Amino acid sequence: SGLCSRRRTAAPRPGGGRSRLCPPPHTGRESLMDPEVPVQQKEEEPKVKATEGGEEEGRGDGPAGGLRPHPGSAAVDMSQEINVENCYDILTKAKREGAAELRDRIYRFMSDHYLQVLRNPAVFGRLTAVEREHILARRMEGRRVLAVAETTEVYERAGSRESSRPQSPLLAPEDPNQRRVFYLRPDSQRWQVLTTLPDEVPAKGSGMCTLYNYLFVAGGIRAHGDGRSKASDRVFCFNPLTGTWSQVRPLSQPRSQLRLVSMDGCLYAIGGECLFTVERYDPRADRWTPVAPLPKGSFAVAHEATCCGGELFVSGGSLFYRLLRYSSRRDEWDECPFNESRRRSTDMVAHRSLVYRFDVDRERAGVSVYKYNTVVKVWHGGTSFPLENPLPFRCAVLGDRIYCVNRIQTLQFEVQGDQEGFLPEVLQSPTEARGALVPFVLSLNQDGFTPGQIAVQD
């Protein structure tokens, strides 16, 4: 992603200006922290203790590489515990003493606990631009994998009944076993449990997306003791590098059946049951702020949303074939040209400058794929691919493939060059999975992963 927009209106044009609120590019060593932004230290993940070890000779791999140990480097305490409060002071001492191994361990700690560091002006505000980019790059350098989360639908999925409209939230209780997150091992093509949604995290009607290699879950529907269900405003995130869940600033208002999308270093919560409103989350300020609402008469529920070229695109659900575009630079919504489909889409994702819309046609046993070119602003395609007993699915982009996932199977739609279409190889979905599967992509450590802790850290 690029970097987030100005405080009110603002994602930059591609290559344009940058906000002070999100991690900057190579612009110098100065602190870009807004002094009036309150810092919310909600996470308190386990402290990392540096292990014993000798100093590294020669160049390190950090942005301050090239340091060589000198006699004073022995004064650096390699056994000192590292936490968010002391990591910058230890980093400063390690660089001064030429302790390359400890310095690089600090960078790894900052990368693994990126959100905590990002929200702390005493740390992030004092890092150079090169260091900021370095710790973020290290966070993303693991192996990228396809992951899916078990969720509970509160409406009938698109394609199950052509004329159906989104339903009101169901009051049926959630399946307590329907809360797992799986990931597909690239070496064996087998699914493995990554973590489980904590009890506090709604699995019904919530929005999910990734940002900075964290999985965010926002809103949803929670059952209360009186037997009624209510929309939630709580927002949680999972850190795959530490295996822990934590809670961030709640939404400005409760939402269910929303869509959560990451763009330009921020999160966007779009619509929801009976809602026209949209709000943006700045992770550095830990703050939600309202942006332009959806156009009048076009509240979005059971809809799809994606980001392409620094703009948001929303379609499907209660919007049916309409395609809405949001410009953060102008803080406005526009109506895009209609395509020829009059069916509700099953999902919509972006790859490079194209928005791909998938429509399931069960009557004709096929899937129609439409492409919207965001540069020239025209629709292409409408190509139909035969598919036996097609069922609705959700999509995620990994490399030059769009993975189309449901409980029955995982299809692979290749979008490399002029070769577009479903690959003959069909992957299995998690055999024990229940409910609706929401796919996304995470980067995991190369040296293995321990399934995440279930408790939420405030």
C-alpha positions as CSV (number, residue, x, y, z in Angstrom):
1,S,0.0,0.0,0.0
2,G,0.9,3.6,-0.3
3,L,0.5,6.0,2.6
4,C,-2.6,7.4,4.2
5,S,-4.4,10.5,3.2
6,R,-4.5,13.9,4.8
7,R,-6.5,14.2,8.0
8,R,-9.8,14.8,6.2
9,T,-9.7,14.4,2.5
10,A,-6.6,13.2,1.3
11,A,-5.0,10.1,-0.1
12,P,-2.4,11.3,-2.5
13,R,-2.5,10.9,-6.2
14,P,-0.1,8.0,-7.1
15,G,3.3,9.4,-6.5
16,G,1.8,12.5,-4.9
17,G,2.0,14.1,-1.5
18,R,2.2,12.1,1.7
19,S,0.4,12.5,5.0
20,R,2.2,13.2,8.3
21,L,0.2,10.5,10.1
22,C,1.5,7.4,8.4
23,P,5.0,6.0,7.9
24,P,6.8,8.2,5.5
25,P,9.1,7.4,2.5
26,H,12.7,8.4,2.2
27,T,12.2,12.1,3.2
28,G,14.9,12.6,5.8
29,R,15.6,12.0,9.4
30,E,13.1,14.4,11.0
31,S,10.2,13.2,13.1
32,L,6.8,13.4,11.4
33,M,4.7,12.7,14.5
34,D,1.8,15.0,14.9
35,P,2.3,16.3,18.5
36,E,-1.4,16.6,19.3
37,V,-2.2,13.0,18.3
38,P,-3.0,11.0,21.5
39,V,-1.2,7.7,21.8
40,Q,-3.2,4.7,22.9
41,Q,-1.0,1.9,24.2
42,K,-3.6,-0.8,24.1
43,E,-1.3,-3.7,23.2
44,E,1.0,-5.2,25.7
45,E,2.5,-8.2,23.9
46,P,5.0,-10.5,25.6
47,K,8.4,-9.0,26.1
48,V,11.2,-10.3,24.0
49,K,14.4,-11.1,25.7
50,A,17.6,-10.8,23.8
51,T,19.6,-14.0,24.0
52,E,23.3,-14.2,24.8
53,G,25.7,-14.0,21.8
54,G,28.8,-12.3,20.6
55,E,29.0,-9.2,18.5
56,E,28.8,-9.5,14.8
57,E,31.9,-8.7,12.8
58,G,31.5,-6.8,9.5
59,R,28.3,-5.3,8.1
60,G,24.9,-5.8,9.6
61,D,21.7,-6.1,7.6
62,G,20.0,-3.1,9.2
63,P,19.8,0.5,7.8
64,A,22.7,1.5,10.0
65,G,24.8,-1.4,8.6
66,G,28.6,-1.1,8.4
67,L,29.2,-0.8,12.2
68,R,32.2,-2.6,13.5
69,P,32.6,-3.6,17.1
70,H,35.1,-1.6,19.1
71,P,36.4,-2.3,22.6
72,G,33.5,-0.4,24.2
73,S,30.9,-2.7,22.6
74,A,31.4,-5.2,25.4
75,A,29.5,-2.8,27.6
76,V,26.2,-3.5,25.8
77,D,24.0,-5.8,27.9
78,M,22.9,-8.5,25.5
79,S,20.6,-10.1,28.2
80,Q,18.6,-6.9,28.7
81,E,14.8,-7.3,28.1
82,I,13.5,-5.4,25.1
83,N,10.1,-3.7,25.2
84,V,8.4,-0.8,23.5
85,E,9.4,1.7,26.2
86,N,13.1,0.9,26.2
87,C,13.8,-0.3,22.6
88,Y,14.8,3.0,21.2
89,D,17.3,3.7,24.0
90,I,18.8,0.3,23.6
91,L,19.0,0.8,19.8
92,T,20.8,4.1,20.3
93,K,23.3,2.5,22.6
94,A,23.8,-0.5,20.3
95,K,24.5,1.8,17.4
96,R,26.9,4.0,19.4
97,E,28.8,0.9,20.8
98,G,28.9,-0.9,17.4
99,A,26.8,-3.9,18.6
100,A,25.5,-4.9,15.3
101,E,23.8,-8.1,16.6
102,L,21.9,-6.3,19.3
103,R,21.0,-3.5,16.9
104,D,19.5,-5.9,14.4
105,R,17.6,-7.7,17.2
106,I,16.0,-4.4,18.1
107,Y,15.0,-3.8,14.5
108,R,13.4,-7.3,14.5
109,F,11.5,-6.5,17.7
110,M,10.2,-3.2,16.3
111,S,9.1,-5.1,13.1
112,D,7.4,-7.8,15.1
113,H,5.6,-5.3,17.2
114,Y,5.0,-2.7,14.5
115,L,1.7,-1.3,15.6
116,Q,2.9,-0.6,19.1
117,V,6.0,1.1,17.8
118,L,4.0,3.0,15.2
119,R,1.7,4.5,17.9
120,N,4.6,5.5,20.2
121,P,6.0,8.9,19.3
122,A,9.0,8.5,21.6
123,V,10.0,5.5,19.4
124,F,8.6,5.9,15.9
125,G,8.9,9.7,15.9
126,R,12.6,9.4,16.5
127,L,13.4,6.8,13.9
128,T,14.9,7.9,10.6
129,A,12.9,7.5,7.4
130,V,15.2,4.7,6.4
131,E,14.7,2.9,9.7
132,R,10.9,3.2,9.4
133,E,10.9,1.7,6.0
134,H,13.4,-1.0,7.1
135,I,11.3,-2.3,10.0
136,L,8.2,-2.4,7.9
137,A,10.0,-4.2,5.0
138,R,11.2,-6.8,7.5
139,R,7.7,-7.3,8.7
140,M,6.6,-8.1,5.2
141,E,9.5,-10.3,4.2
142,G,8.2,-13.7,5.3
143,R,6.5,-16.2,3.1
144,R,3.2,-15.0,1.8
145,V,0.4,-17.6,2.2
146,L,-3.3,-17.9,1.5
147,A,-5.3,-17.9,4.7
148,V,-9.1,-18.3,5.4
149,A,-11.2,-17.5,8.5
150,E,-14.4,-19.3,9.4
151,T,-17.3,-16.9,9.7
152,T,-21.1,-17.0,10.1
153,E,-23.2,-15.4,7.3
154,V,-26.2,-13.4,8.3
155,Y,-27.7,-13.3,4.9
156,E,-28.0,-15.6,1.9
157,R,-24.9,-15.4,-0.3
158,A,-25.1,-14.0,-3.8
159,G,-25.9,-16.6,-6.4
160,S,-28.0,-18.8,-4.1
161,R,-31.2,-17.1,-5.4
162,E,-31.0,-14.6,-8.2
163,S,-33.7,-12.4,-7.0
164,S,-32.9,-12.5,-3.3
165,R,-32.1,-9.4,-1.4
166,P,-29.9,-9.2,1.7
167,Q,-31.7,-10.5,4.7
168,S,-31.9,-9.0,8.2
169,P,-29.4,-10.4,10.7
170,L,-30.3,-13.9,11.9
171,L,-30.7,-14.4,15.6
172,A,-29.4,-18.0,15.6
173,P,-26.5,-18.5,17.9
174,E,-23.0,-18.8,16.5
175,D,-21.3,-22.2,16.3
176,P,-18.6,-22.1,18.9
177,N,-16.4,-24.4,16.7
178,Q,-16.8,-22.1,13.7
179,R,-14.0,-19.6,14.6
180,R,-10.8,-21.0,13.2
181,V,-8.3,-19.4,10.9
182,F,-6.4,-21.8,8.5
183,Y,-3.5,-21.2,6.2
184,L,-2.4,-23.2,3.2
185,R,1.2,-24.5,3.5
186,P,2.9,-23.8,0.1
187,D,5.2,-26.9,0.4
188,S,2.5,-29.5,1.0
189,Q,-0.7,-27.7,-0.2
190,R,-2.3,-28.7,3.0
191,W,-4.3,-26.5,5.3
192,Q,-3.2,-26.0,8.9
193,V,-4.8,-24.1,11.8
194,L,-3.1,-20.7,12.3
195,T,-5.2,-19.3,15.2
196,T,-8.7,-19.1,16.5
197,L,-10.9,-16.1,16.8
198,P,-11.2,-15.2,20.5
199,D,-14.6,-15.3,22.1
200,E,-14.7,-11.5,22.2
201,V,-14.4,-11.3,18.4
202,P,-17.7,-11.6,16.5
203,A,-17.6,-14.2,13.7
204,K,-21.0,-13.2,12.4
205,G,-21.4,-10.1,10.1
206,S,-17.9,-8.7,10.8
207,G,-15.5,-7.2,8.3
208,M,-12.0,-8.5,7.8
209,C,-8.9,-7.4,5.9
210,T,-5.1,-7.1,6.4
211,L,-2.9,-4.1,6.9
212,Y,0.9,-4.1,7.7
213,N,0.7,-7.9,7.9
214,Y,-2.0,-7.8,10.7
215,L,-5.4,-9.3,10.3
216,F,-8.1,-6.8,11.4
217,V,-11.6,-7.8,12.4
218,A,-14.2,-5.0,12.8
219,G,-17.9,-4.8,13.8
220,G,-20.2,-7.8,13.5
221,I,-23.1,-9.1,15.5
222,R,-23.0,-10.2,19.1
223,A,-25.6,-12.1,21.0
224,H,-26.5,-10.6,24.4
225,G,-27.9,-12.3,27.5
226,D,-31.4,-11.2,26.7
227,G,-31.4,-13.3,23.6
228,R,-31.2,-10.4,21.2
229,S,-28.4,-9.7,18.8
230,K,-26.7,-6.3,18.5
231,A,-24.2,-4.8,16.2
232,S,-20.7,-4.4,17.6
233,D,-18.3,-1.5,17.4
234,R,-15.2,-3.4,18.6
235,V,-12.1,-3.8,16.4
236,F,-9.5,-6.5,16.9
237,C,-6.2,-7.4,15.2
238,F,-4.1,-10.6,15.0
239,N,-0.3,-10.4,14.8
240,P,0.9,-13.5,12.9
241,L,4.6,-12.8,13.9
242,T,3.9,-13.0,17.6
243,G,0.7,-15.1,17.5
244,T,-1.3,-12.7,19.7
245,W,-4.6,-10.9,19.4
246,S,-5.2,-7.3,20.6
247,Q,-7.9,-4.7,20.6
248,V,-7.6,-1.3,18.9
249,R,-9.8,1.8,18.9
250,P,-13.6,0.9,18.4
251,L,-15.5,2.1,15.4
252,S,-17.4,5.4,15.7
253,Q,-20.6,3.5,15.5
254,P,-21.6,-0.2,15.6
255,R,-21.7,-1.9,12.2
256,S,-22.7,-5.3,10.9
257,Q,-22.4,-6.7,7.4
258,L,-19.8,-4.0,6.7
259,R,-16.8,-4.2,4.4
260,L,-13.4,-3.5,5.8
261,V,-10.7,-2.5,3.2
262,S,-7.1,-1.3,3.7
263,M,-5.8,1.5,1.5
264,D,-2.9,3.9,1.7
265,G,-1.9,2.8,5.2
266,C,-5.4,3.1,6.6
267,L,-8.5,1.0,7.2
268,Y,-11.9,1.9,5.7
269,A,-15.2,0.6,7.3
270,I,-17.8,0.9,4.6
271,G,-21.5,0.8,5.1
272,G,-23.3,-2.0,6.9
273,E,-26.8,-2.9,7.9
274,C,-28.9,0.3,7.2
275,L,-25.8,2.5,7.1
276,F,-24.7,5.0,4.5
277,T,-21.7,6.1,6.5
278,V,-18.0,5.4,6.0
279,E,-15.1,5.9,8.4
280,R,-11.3,5.7,8.2
281,Y,-8.9,4.3,10.8
282,D,-5.4,5.8,11.1
283,P,-3.3,3.2,12.9
284,R,-0.6,5.7,13.9
285,A,-3.1,7.9,15.7
286,D,-5.3,5.0,16.7
287,R,-8.3,7.1,15.6
288,W,-11.4,6.6,13.5
289,T,-12.7,9.6,11.5
290,P,-15.7,9.9,9.2
291,V,-15.2,10.4,5.5
292,A,-17.8,11.1,2.8
293,P,-20.8,8.9,3.2
294,L,-22.1,6.7,0.4
295,P,-24.3,8.5,-2.2
296,K,-27.9,9.0,-1.1
297,G,-30.1,6.1,-1.8
298,S,-27.2,3.6,-2.1
299,F,-26.7,2.2,1.4
300,A,-24.4,-0.8,1.2
301,V,-25.2,-4.1,2.9
302,A,-24.0,-7.6,1.7
303,H,-21.8,-5.7,-0.7
304,E,-18.2,-6.2,-1.9
305,A,-15.4,-3.6,-1.8
306,T,-11.8,-3.4,-2.9
307,C,-9.0,-0.9,-3.4
308,C,-7.4,-0.2,-6.7
309,G,-5.0,2.6,-7.7
310,G,-5.5,4.5,-4.5
311,E,-9.3,4.5,-4.8
312,L,-12.1,2.4,-3.2
313,F,-14.6,0.5,-5.3
314,V,-17.9,-0.8,-4.0
315,S,-20.5,-3.0,-5.7
316,G,-22.9,-5.9,-5.3
317,G,-25.2,-6.7,-2.4
318,S,-27.9,-4.1,-2.1
319,L,-26.1,-2.1,-4.8
320,F,-26.5,-5.0,-7.3
321,Y,-24.7,-4.0,-10.5
322,R,-23.8,-0.5,-9.5
323,L,-20.1,0.4,-9.1
324,L,-19.2,3.3,-6.8
325,R,-15.8,4.8,-6.6
326,Y,-14.3,6.8,-3.6
327,S,-11.5,9.3,-4.1
328,S,-9.8,10.1,-0.8
329,R,-8.1,13.0,-2.4
330,R,-11.4,14.7,-3.1
331,D,-13.3,12.8,-0.3
332,E,-16.1,12.1,-2.8
333,W,-18.0,9.2,-4.2
334,D,-18.7,8.8,-7.9
335,E,-20.8,6.5,-10.0
336,C,-18.8,4.4,-12.4
337,P,-20.2,3.1,-15.7
338,F,-22.5,0.1,-15.4
339,N,-21.5,-3.3,-16.8
340,E,-23.8,-5.6,-18.8
341,S,-24.4,-7.9,-15.8
342,R,-27.6,-7.5,-13.9
343,R,-26.7,-10.2,-11.4
344,R,-25.4,-9.7,-7.9
345,S,-21.6,-10.4,-7.7
346,T,-20.2,-13.1,-5.5
347,D,-17.0,-11.1,-4.9
348,M,-14.8,-8.4,-6.3
349,V,-11.0,-7.9,-6.1
350,A,-8.3,-5.8,-7.7
351,H,-5.1,-6.8,-9.5
352,R,-2.9,-4.0,-10.8
353,S,-5.1,-1.5,-12.5
354,L,-8.1,-3.9,-13.0
355,V,-11.1,-4.6,-10.8
356,Y,-12.3,-8.2,-11.3
357,R,-16.0,-8.9,-10.6
358,F,-17.2,-12.5,-10.3
359,D,-20.8,-13.4,-10.9
360,V,-22.0,-17.0,-10.2
361,D,-24.7,-18.3,-12.5
362,R,-26.0,-21.5,-11.1
363,E,-28.7,-21.9,-13.8
364,R,-26.1,-21.9,-16.6
365,A,-23.5,-23.7,-14.5
366,G,-20.8,-21.1,-14.9
367,V,-19.0,-18.1,-13.6
368,S,-18.9,-14.8,-15.4
369,V,-15.9,-12.6,-15.0
370,Y,-16.0,-8.9,-15.7
371,K,-13.0,-6.5,-15.6
372,Y,-13.2,-2.8,-15.0
373,N,-10.1,-0.8,-16.1
374,T,-9.6,1.9,-13.6
375,V,-7.3,3.9,-15.9
376,V,-9.5,4.2,-19.0
377,K,-12.7,3.7,-16.9
378,V,-14.3,1.0,-19.1
379,W,-15.6,-2.5,-18.6
380,H,-14.1,-5.5,-20.4
381,G,-15.0,-9.2,-20.5
382,G,-18.2,-10.8,-19.5
383,T,-16.4,-14.0,-20.2
384,S,-18.3,-17.1,-18.9
385,F,-16.3,-20.1,-17.6
386,P,-18.2,-23.4,-17.3
387,L,-18.2,-24.7,-13.7
388,E,-20.0,-27.7,-12.5
389,N,-22.4,-26.9,-9.7
390,P,-20.9,-23.5,-9.0
391,L,-21.4,-22.1,-5.5
392,P,-20.7,-18.6,-4.2
393,F,-17.1,-18.0,-3.1
394,R,-14.9,-15.2,-1.7
395,C,-11.6,-14.1,-3.3
396,A,-8.1,-13.2,-2.4
397,V,-5.2,-12.2,-4.7
398,L,-1.8,-13.8,-4.2
399,G,0.8,-13.0,-6.9
400,D,-0.8,-13.4,-10.3
401,R,-3.6,-15.6,-9.1
402,I,-7.0,-14.9,-7.7
403,Y,-8.0,-17.7,-5.2
404,C,-11.8,-18.3,-5.2
405,V,-12.6,-20.1,-1.9
406,N,-15.6,-21.8,-0.4
407,R,-16.1,-24.8,1.8
408,I,-16.2,-27.2,-1.1
409,Q,-13.1,-26.2,-3.2
410,T,-10.6,-23.5,-3.9
411,L,-10.4,-22.4,-7.5
412,Q,-7.4,-20.6,-9.0
413,F,-8.0,-17.8,-11.6
414,E,-4.8,-16.9,-13.3
415,V,-4.4,-13.2,-14.3
416,Q,-0.8,-13.3,-15.8
417,G,-0.5,-11.4,-19.0
418,D,-3.0,-12.3,-21.6
419,Q,-3.5,-15.8,-20.1
420,E,-6.7,-15.4,-18.0
421,G,-8.9,-18.1,-16.8
422,F,-9.5,-20.8,-14.2
423,L,-6.6,-23.3,-13.9
424,P,-7.6,-27.0,-14.2
425,E,-6.0,-27.8,-10.8
426,V,-8.6,-27.4,-8.1
427,L,-7.3,-27.2,-4.5
428,Q,-9.1,-28.6,-1.6
429,S,-10.6,-26.3,1.0
430,P,-10.0,-27.1,4.7
431,T,-11.9,-30.4,5.1
432,E,-13.2,-29.6,8.6
433,A,-14.1,-26.0,7.9
434,R,-17.6,-24.7,8.7
435,G,-19.6,-21.7,7.8
436,A,-18.4,-19.2,5.2
437,L,-14.7,-18.8,4.5
438,V,-13.2,-15.3,4.2
439,P,-9.8,-15.5,2.4
440,F,-6.8,-13.1,2.8
441,V,-3.0,-13.1,2.5
442,L,-0.5,-13.0,5.4
443,S,3.3,-13.2,5.5
444,L,4.6,-15.8,8.0
445,N,8.0,-16.3,9.5
446,Q,10.3,-18.5,7.4
447,D,11.4,-20.5,10.4
448,G,8.0,-21.8,11.3
449,F,5.0,-20.7,13.2
450,T,3.5,-21.5,16.6
451,P,-0.4,-21.2,16.6
452,G,-1.5,-18.0,18.1
453,Q,-2.6,-17.3,21.7
454,I,-6.4,-17.1,22.1
455,A,-6.6,-14.4,24.7
456,V,-7.1,-10.8,23.7
457,Q,-4.5,-8.4,25.1
458,D,-6.0,-5.0,25.9
